[in-house]
């Protein structure tokens, strides 16, 4: 499969974003896919194009099987909202013609923010018939608003609208933390289109290393390695260094760059902190040496509630190397540290608590040794880039399958296939017109019966395993988990009062006549599986039953509906596939009316 990755940040740039992009590209290439990375000239985070690319407008490189195409963008060390905007816009503009040329991609994977490159990626996917996936490394512009980096107003509303537009058109939206995914769900994104792929550590590079003797033989080293950004709340680390000034056996090493670094350096100079050392960003191979040389590693964020939805990527590198961690974090990041057993959590932006925790570990080699043991195994199990790369590959392949199907011919074929489709069109159009008053009445009653919309939209697996959106009258309360009806069980508390009647008479299925008109469904065929009914989808694919268009009613529907097992359903689907004919379809339609009023197997 041909995959086009669009990301503004890529090595040799350093930081979480380039590392994640490289990891994704290598995972996809390792799975046998053709990967083309479209990125900018390396300039992040300094804002200066690296010397090897000075004067270059466009470059093509290879990293094994990965093709990397670099395009010009405006880069400047001057930091302002305007220069940042121009940097993002120029990359999106330069990337567009390249995305629209070259080998036709089957999948476009866009890494945002910046959001503007998402427009280029969407256009490339739209115009070239590709499946769009959106990897959201940050919840932009919500993050900027929450942290005071942007004011509410027309610009913020415009960016929020752009973010919603892109997320609404992506087949899958990837969140980098559970908290971000929860925020997306609260904003109304279909949970079935969301996936969580967190950052992780390269466990082949970041490997455990025995703890040193610390203060017994050399200064006890506290390391912070990562971006020095406004969101990171590193002022607490400088405050901790101020409080520990009398401890000449403790030194602080801060590795990385970012917008907050000049202010941090100035504060350290004013305070006379000669045991605080600042170093520039380092490539991963050098960074792992710094982590191994440290006695304790530190991660910090601000105390804002939004920061509880973020997880500093440096945590995984620290834990993978077996370094004890002191984390001034909350929310998802705090849970990672606690679950790992490899660190201590203190309140964010609390320099006193941070200093106290560091002093305790400096004086307790046994505690440091105990913490260092747990981290590597935890990262290998849950956050190794190997495991996360495999999850990405499954997601990309599944998204393409859901978007385009698996290319099987529609059954039945031949003359009866054409007759069946024509009959479906005539019947669906006629019934929609004749039942319009009843449809309007049901819609009104649903709205009056319980809060929420009259129609329920849900992703289902259709012909060739291609996903489509099914329409039904809502019979369950808003917020009900997406479970198959047989898993709900009789008398489910999620079903509304009116919903019980609609489900018993199958009147909730009437809006699917519109799906029949669209060609997503037929009047008779296997009932469409929920997008997350993996077992049923796989069984149908294995037996060839997904060659059929799903139906409003079907052979399995008149033989037990939700009261029969998946295996029995698929066996009946296969039987229908082998015996499909006008006579059989008529038999199903006639028997459907009788089954409806029996309510047998309806939950």
Secondary structure, DSSP 8 states (H G I E B T S, - for coil): -EEEEE-S--TTS-SHHHHHHHHHHHHHHHTT-EEEEEEE-S-TTTTS--GGGTT-SEEEEEETTEEEEEE-----S---HHHHHHHHHHHHHHHHHHHTSSS--SEEEEEESSSHHHHHHHHHHHHHT-EEEEEESS-TTHHHHHTTSS-SSHHHHHHHHHHHHHHHH-SEEEESSHHHHHHHHHTT--GGGEEE----B-TTTS-------GGGTS-EEEEEES---GGG-THHHHHHHHHTTT-TTEEEEEE---TTHHHHHHHHHHTT-TTEEEE----HHHHHHHHHH-SEEEEE--SSGGGGG---THHHHHHHTT-EEEEE--HHHHHHHHHHTSEEEE-TT-HHHHHHHHHHHHT-HHHHHHHHHHHHHHHHHHSBHHHHHHHHHHHHHHHHHHHH------BS-HHHHHHHHHHHHHHHHHHHHHTHHHHHHHHHHHHHHSSS-SEEEEEEE-GGG-EEEEEEE--B-TT-----HHHH-TT-TTB-HHHHHHHHHTGGGTTHHHHHHHTSEEEES---EETT-HHHHHHHHHHTGGGB-EEEE-TTGGGTGGGS-HHHHHHHHHHHHHH--HHHHHHHHHHHHHHHHHTTT--
